[in-house]
Amino acid sequence: MSWEVAANVTYLVSILLATRNSWHTWWTGIVGCLLFGWLFLQAKLYADVTLQVFFIVTSVYGWWHWQRGHEGTPAPISRSSAGELTIWATAAIVGAMGYGALLLKFTDAYAPFVDSLVLTFSMLAQFLLMRRRVETWWCWLIVNTISVPLYLSRDLQLTAAFYAAYWINACVAMRHWYVLLGRERTLQVPQVSGAQ
């Protein structure tokens, strides 16, 4: 089995587990990231290699936070404010331009600015996933939309096909997480007694 197949199959399992809101997404994701790191190094997609290292480090934290991050209990699904999202999205765009400029100047990177957008928006999506924020899936939609043509341009057809499937999965996951968020909010509403 090739590196590309192994990386995609392992990462697919991780993403499906995240869709189902399962903490097992984290350890399977770490394995997938190790495989993808090697694959992207061979393809000279250095921002993607950096991203895999970031994913591995943050997956350890995400694993802990999902199980113990809310005063020793599992963290609930929640939403981010519009202000938070604006600041984080702006930081992702500025970061991509800066990192892309560095790659352009100092490496033989392919499509450094596009690759860097995949990096920074994936970092934002991962941060939101670690915090169990429902907006993570909007960010993954952006990442997958950019990634498909990028990977096709590097003859990574299988990876591009998986990322197209991840785009569909992000839509399904978003709907599922919004349903779970609604249930959690219903459970948190204090019950008003009918007795006066």
Residue pairs with C-beta under 8 A, 6 or more apart in sequence:
3 35
3 38
3 39
3 42
4 39
4 156
4 158
4 159
5 158
6 35
7 32
7 35
7 36
7 38
7 39
7 159
8 158
8 159
8 162
10 28
10 31
10 32
10 35
11 28
11 29
11 32
11 33
11 35
11 36
11 162
12 162
12 165
13 28
13 32
14 25
14 26
14 28
14 29
14 31
14 32
15 25
15 166
15 169
16 169
17 24
17 25
17 28
18 25
18 29
18 129
18 173
19 169
19 172
19 173
19 176
20 176
21 77
21 176
21 177
21 180
23 63
23 66
23 67
23 74
26 59
26 60
26 62
26 63
26 66
27 59
27 63
29 55
29 59
30 55
30 56
30 59
30 60
33 52
33 53
33 55
33 56
33 59
34 52
34 56
36 48
36 52
37 49
37 52
37 53
37 56
39 156
39 159
40 46
40 48
40 49
40 52
41 49
43 110
43 154
43 156
44 107
44 108
44 109
44 110
45 109
45 110
45 115
45 150
45 154
46 103
46 107
46 109
46 115
47 99
47 100
47 103
47 109
47 112
47 115
47 116
47 118
47 119
48 115
48 118
48 119
50 119
51 118
51 119
51 122
51 123
54 122
54 123
54 126
55 122
55 126
58 126
58 127
58 130
61 130
62 126
62 129
62 130
65 75
65 130
65 131
65 132
66 74
66 75
66 132
67 74
68 74
69 75
70 76
75 131
75 132
76 132
76 184
77 132
77 133
77 134
77 177
77 180
77 181
77 184
78 131
78 132
78 133
78 134
78 181
79 133
79 134
79 135
79 181
80 88
80 128
80 133
80 135
85 135
88 124
88 127
89 124
91 120
91 124
92 117
92 120
92 121
92 123
92 124
93 117
93 120
95 116
95 119
95 120
95 123
96 113
96 116
96 117
96 119
96 120
96 121
97 113
97 116
99 112
99 116
99 119
99 120
100 112
100 113
100 114
100 115
100 116
100 117
101 112
101 113
103 109
103 112
103 115
103 116
104 112
104 113
109 115
110 153
110 154
111 150
111 153
114 146
114 150
115 150
117 146
118 143
118 146
118 147
118 150
121 139
121 142
121 143
121 146
122 139
122 143
124 139
125 136
125 139
125 140
125 142
125 143
126 136
128 135
128 136
128 139
129 136
134 174
134 177
134 178
134 181
137 170
137 171
137 173
137 174
137 177
138 174
140 166
140 170
140 173
141 167
141 170
141 171
141 174
144 163
144 164
144 166
144 167
144 170
145 167
147 160
147 163
148 160
148 163
148 164
148 167
149 160
151 157
151 159
151 160
151 163
152 160
